[in-house]
């Protein structure tokens, strides 16, 4: 089975789900071919209800987006305040 390499960048406090997360570089992940964003969230235990925006190479995508090799995936949390 082929593998994919991606860079994952987390924003809005989501970095707490990955130990020793590098805020500048993000984290490089090696994934199985045909992985989807939702699979990444499940693997690193990020609750889907915390997510407000997902981007793949600066295009907005959904949880079911099929990841491509060497993409930069950015995941943003919901931001609250008042």
C-alpha positions, 0 to 999 in steps of 0.5 A: 500500500502506498503512503502519503506524507503531509504537513499538518498545521493546527490553530486555535488551541488544537496543538494540545492534541499533539505532544511537542507540536512545532507551531512554526513547522507543524507536524509531518504525518505519514498516512495510508493512501486514500486517507481523509481528514476525518481519519486524521482527526480520529487518529489524534483524538481531535473532536470534530465539533471543535473544528470550524475550518479545514484547508488543503493547500489553502483551499477550503475542504470538508472532513471527507476530503481525500488527502493528496501527497505533500499537501499542507493541511491546516485545521482551525478550531472554533473561536468563542468569545463575547 
